[in-house]
Amino acid sequence: ACMLGKQAPKQLSLPVYNVALGVDPASVGGVLALGRLWDAFTDPFVGHWTDRARSRWGRRKPFLFVGSILTGFFFAAMWFLPRGWSESAYLAYFACTSFLFYLALTVYSVPWYAMGYELAKSYDERTSLMAYPSALGPVAQIAVSWLYAITQLSVFSDTLEGVRYVGAGAGVLLVLFGLMPVWLVKEDPLAAPPTSAATKQERPPGLAKGVRDSFANRPFLALTVAFTFVMIGSSLVSGLGFYVHTYCLYAGDTKAAGVLSGWVGTASLLTTMICTPAASWLARRFGKKEIFCAGIAWATVRMALLWSLIDPAHPYFMLVNAVMLGVEQASIFMLCHAMIADVCDVDELRHGVRREGLFGAIYAWVFKTGIAMSFAISGYILGAVGFDRSLGGAQPAATLQAMKAAYCVAPAALYLAALAMMRGYDLDKRRMGEVSRGLAERKTARSAA
């Protein structure tokens, strides 16, 4: 549910609102950017709220229940588009529904990540645990890769009709899968209603202090900024990928490009699922930071090779890039969350409280702001390179070359910046062992008191 909610809007928005409905791509990118900024702005508030929540159902589950239902409803609404509206009316509708959708997604995703951080207690166990969403999450992302291709099926009269059915179906899936943690996951005991003054004192302090503490945590800041650079680069590729496939490879044939995008997404995500156990083993053997950085270095090399793979005579060369992408995804996304859980232990040792919700939210706040920038940049890149929707497949050669350059070079530069930032992350197995012993000693002392 979380992967579907995060990936589907950016997969569908430009093909539907720009190519099918004629809305300016820079405006569509701007709405996506503002939606993600709004999402990022609300994350710390929801994270702090869920850390402090105490109910008979736990801290996280009430948020997950409400958030999953609202997320599914507003996702379907985003694509239930009337016919015959003006460009400005479509843009306003997209803005309103996307803002409501991202607010609902925040209510769901922030406690969902926090619940995951709480489940495993040791350094290596966290790596093993995070391998599961890394291996299974791509199932939803594979489905997302095919969403636009499904809207192009001949059973639908046009893209507008297709996206209504696709949006409604995806909305139902968001609700069904989103409710699974509510019914099937047992929360951490800390989530139980307070029964004594000692328990009540475990509530985290105010939001402002929590934000200051998180930004003063050097490993957390280094990891968050590095991952943000990776996400900006990945989102630039995602936003421009449809146009590269459609216009650089297939001269404007949206149906052929949709099928290629589906196979590219499927190949990369199947590779992620296959490689995740190996990445988890390597991280336990050599360390999380080392394998995380190796994944980023691999991504940089991949972008350098991508230029030669964008070949109109052989469009399915892009599957080579897709397989390479799957290898890096198996390490980067899994290990980032495992390392955030380690950061929460360091914070507890320093300040005496558990704040998984807040740390997860601030981490999301930073990288979502970066993603918002990439959405806006994608739309402006299309204008800057001279893309003209009315020309269809007859785009100037200079436009196609510039589009191809933006697609390859900008992400590589961001990945190199991410590697530089990781020099500030110093939590290895030895250091986390010391932190765990410190927490155990404090717990023993409190029990004795």
N, C-alpha and C positions, 0 to 999 in steps of 0.2 A: 504493500500500500504506500509506504513512504517513497520507494523508488518511483512508482508510477506517478505519484503526485508531484515529485520534483522534476521528472524528466519530460512528461508528456506536454506541458504547455509550451516549452521552448521547441519541441519537435513539431508541433502543429501550427503555431501562431503565424510565422512568416508565410508558409505555404498557403494557409487558409486566408488570412486577412490581407496579405499583400498580393499573392499570385491570383487567388480566386476572386477576391473582392476589390482589389485595386487600391487598398489603403497604402499610403506612403510607407516604405520599409523603415525609414528612420523614426517615424511616429510609432510604428508597431514595436520597434526596439526600445523606444523611449518608455512606452507603457510597460513592457516587460521589465525594464530597468527600475521604474518607479515601484512596480509591484514587488520586486525583490528587495528594494530598499525599505518598503513598508514592512515586509516580512522580517527583514533584519532588525528594524526598529522595535518590533513587538517581541522578538525572541527573548531578550533579557528579562522583560517584565513577566512573561509567561514562565521562564525558567526559575526566576526568583519565587514566583507565586507557587509553583509546583513543589519547590524545595521546602517551603514553609507550610504547605497544606497538610492537614491532618483530618482524616475522615474514616468512617467505618469501612470504606472500600479501599483505603490506602491513599498515598500521595498522588500517584500517577494515573490510576485507572479512571477516575471521573473525567479527567482531561481527555484521555484516549477515547472514551465512549462518545462524548459530545463532539470531539474534533473529527472523528472518523465519519460520522453522519453528515456533518456540515461540509467536510471536504468533498465527499462524494456528490452532494447536492450542488454545490457551487461549481464543481468541475463540469458537470453536465450542463449547467446553465451557461457556462462560458461559450459553449459551442452550439447552443440552441438558437441559431441566428435567423431572424426574419428575412424575407426577401425584399429587394427594392429600396433599401435604405441608402442614404448618402454616405460618402466616405467618412465625414465627421461623426455621423450617428453611429456607424459601426465602431469607430475608434472610441467613442464615449462608452458604448456598451461593453467593449472589451476592457476598458479601464475599470469600470464599476465592478463587473463580475470577477475580474482577476484580482482586484484588491480584496474582495470578500473571500475568494478562494484562498489567497495566500494567508489571510488572517486565520482561516479555519485550519490550514495546513500547519501553521505555527502551533496552534493549540494541540494538534496531534503529534507533530514530529518532535518537539522539544522534550516532552515527557517520555516519548518512545526511546529517544537516544539515552536519556538519563536512566531509564529502567535497564537498558543494556549495560551501561557503565557499572551499575550496582551489582549485576549478577555474578561477576567473577571477582575474586579477591586477590589473586596472586599474579605476578608479572607474566609468567608463561601461560597461565590459564586464560588470561585476557586475550592473548594472541589466538589461542585455540578457539575461544568463544566467538571472536569477531570474524573468524574464518567462515562461520556458518552464514551470516547475512551477506558476506562477500561472495560466497558460492551460490546462494539461493536468490539473492536480490536480482542478479542478472536475468532471472526468469521473467520478471516484470519488465526489465529494460529491453529484453528481446521483443516482448509484446509492443512496447512503445516504438521500437524501430519500424514496426509494420503498420502503425496506426494510419499514417498518411496513405500508404499503399492500399489499405482497406477502403479508404474514402474514394479511391479511384476505380473501384470495382464496377463492372457494367450493370450490376443490379441496382445501383443508385443512378438517378437521373443526372446528377452533377455533384461537385465537391460539397456543396452546401447541404444537400440531403445526406450524403455519406457521413459528414462530420457530426451531424445531429445524432445519428445512430451510434457512431463510434464514441462520441462524448457520453451518451447515456449509458452505454455498456461499460465504459471505463469507470463511470461514476458508481455503478452498482458494485464493481469489483473493489473499488476503494473502500466502500462501506464493509463489504463482507470480509475482506482480508484485514481491514483496519480494526475490526472488533476482535480478532483472534487473540491478541495479547490481553484483552480485558477478561476473556473467559479462561484462557489457558496458562497464563503466567502468574506465578506466585511472587508477590512483591517482597522486597527486603523488609525485615522486621521493623526497621526504623519507621516504616510507613504506617505502623499501627497507631491508633489513637493514643495520646499521652495518658499515662496512668499515674504519674508521679511528678513532683516538682523537678526531679533530675531529668526526666524525659523532656519536660517542657523547655528546659534550658538548652536542649540540643537544637532548637530552632536557629537557623542562620541569622546573622545580623542584617541590617538594612541593605537595600539594593546598591546604594552609592558606594558603601564600603566594599561590598562584594566585587563591584566593577573595578575599584582601585586595586584590590588585592589580586584580581586576575591579571591585570595589566602589569603588576609588579612581579608576576611570576615569569621569570625569564624563559624557562623551557616552554611554557605554554605560549608565550608571545612568539617565540621563534617558530614553533610548530604551526601555529595558526596563520602567521603571515606566509610561511612557505607553502602551506596547503592552499592558501588564497591565490597565490601566483599560479599554482597548478590548475586550480579551478577556472581562473580567468582564461588561461590558455586553452583548456578543454572546452570551455563554453564558446570561445571564439570559433573553434573548429566546428562545434555543433551548430552554431548559428549560421555559419557560412557553408556548411557541408551540403545542404540542399541545393544551393546555388551553384556550387562547384560541380556537383553531380549532374544537375539539370543542364547547365549552360556550357561548362567546360568539357563535359564528356558526352552529353546527349543532345546538344544543339537545341535545347528548349523542350525536349520530350519529357513532360512531368511524370507520365506513367512509368516509363523505363527508369527514370531517376528514382522514383518511389520504390520500385522493386530492388534496384541496386542498394539504396539506403537500407532497406529491410535486410538484405543479405549481409551487408557490411556490419550492421548492428548485431545481427545474429552471430556472425563469425567471431566478432570481438568478445561478445559476452559468453559464448560457449567456451572460448579460450580462457576467459577469466575463471569460469567455473572449474575447468580442468586444472588450471595452474594454481588455484588457491591453496590446496593442501600442500603443494611444494613450497609456496611462499611462506605458509605458516611454519613449516618445518625449518626452513632456512632462517626465519626470524628467531625461532627458539634456539637455533644452533649458533648463529652469528650476531644476533641482536636486532631489535626492531629498527633503530635508527639506520643501521648499515643497509638493511634490505630496503627500507623506505627510500633512502638516497639512491640506491642502485636502480630502483624503479624510475626515479626522476631522470637519472642519467640515460637510461634506456629510452625514455620518452623523447629526450633531446635528440638522440641519434635517429629515432624513428621519424621525427619531423624533417631531419636533413635528407632522409631517403625518400620522403613522400613526394617531393618535387618530380622525381623521375617516374613515379607510379601514376601520376595524373596524365593519362595517355588516352585520347579519344579513340585511337585504334584498338585499344585493349582496356576498356573500362573496368573489367573485373580484376585487373591488377590491384585495384583498391582493396581486395580481400587480403592481400599480403599485409598492407598497412593495418587492416582490421585485426588480424591475428597478432601482430606486434603490439597493438593497442591493448588487447586482452591480457598480454603478459604483464604490462605495467599496472593495469588496473587491479590485478590480483594482489599486488603488494601495496600500492599507494593508499587505496581507499580503506582496505582492511586495517593496516597498521596505524593509520592516523587515529582511528577511534580507539584502538588498543592503547595508544600512547596518551590520549586524553584521559583515559581511566587512570593511568599512572600519575598524571598531573594532579588529579583529584586527591590521591593519597598524599602527595607532597603538600597540598593546600591544607588537608586535615591535620597533618603533623604540625604545620605552622600556626594554624588558627583554631583548631579544635572542633570544626564543624564539617559536615558532608554537604557539598554543593555541586553535585553532578549536573543538576538542572541548569544552574547558572553558568557553569563552565561550558557545558555543551551549547548553551544559548549564545554566549559571547563568541565562542568559536564560530558558530553558525552566523552570527551577526557580522563578523568580519568578512568571512568568505562570501556570504550572500551579497554584501555590499560590492565585493569584487565582481561577482557574477552579474550584478546589476550594471556595473560599468561595462562588462563585456557585451551584454545585450545591446546597450546603447551604442557601443563602438561598432558592433556588427551592422546595425542599421546605417550608421554614418559611413562605414567603409563602402557599402554598396553604392551610396550616393557619390562618395569621393572617387571611386574607380570608374564612374560613368555608367553604372547599370541602369538600363531603361526597360521597364517591364513591357512597354508597348512594342519593343523590337523583337520580343520572343527569342527565338534561337539565333537571330541575326545580330548579336552583340558584337561590337568592334573587337578586333584581336587584342588591342591594347587593354581594353576593359577585362578581357579574360585573363591576360597575363598578370595584370595588377591584382585581380581577385585571387589567382593562384598564389601569388607572392604573399599576400596577406594571410592566406590560409596556412602557409608553411612556416614563414619566418617569425611572425609575431609570437606564436606559442613557444617556439624554441627559445627565444630570448627570455620569456617568462619562466620557463623551466630552469634555465641557468640561474636566474635570480633566486628561485626557490632553493636550489642547491647551496647558494651562498648563505641564505638565511638559516639553514639547518646547522650551521656552525655553532649557533647559540643554544642548541638542544643537547643537554648533558645527562639525561636520565638513562643509565644503562642497568643491566641486571644487578651489578654490585651495589649501585646507589639505591635502587629500589629495594634491595634486601635490607639495607640500613633503615630505610623509611618504614618498611613493614615491621622490623623489630621495634622501632620507636613507637609505632602505633600500638603494638601488642603490649609493650611495657606500660604505656599510658592506660590502656584498657584494664590491665591487671591492677594498677594503682587505684583507678576509679572504683573497681569492684571491691577492693579491700576497704576503701573509704566508705 
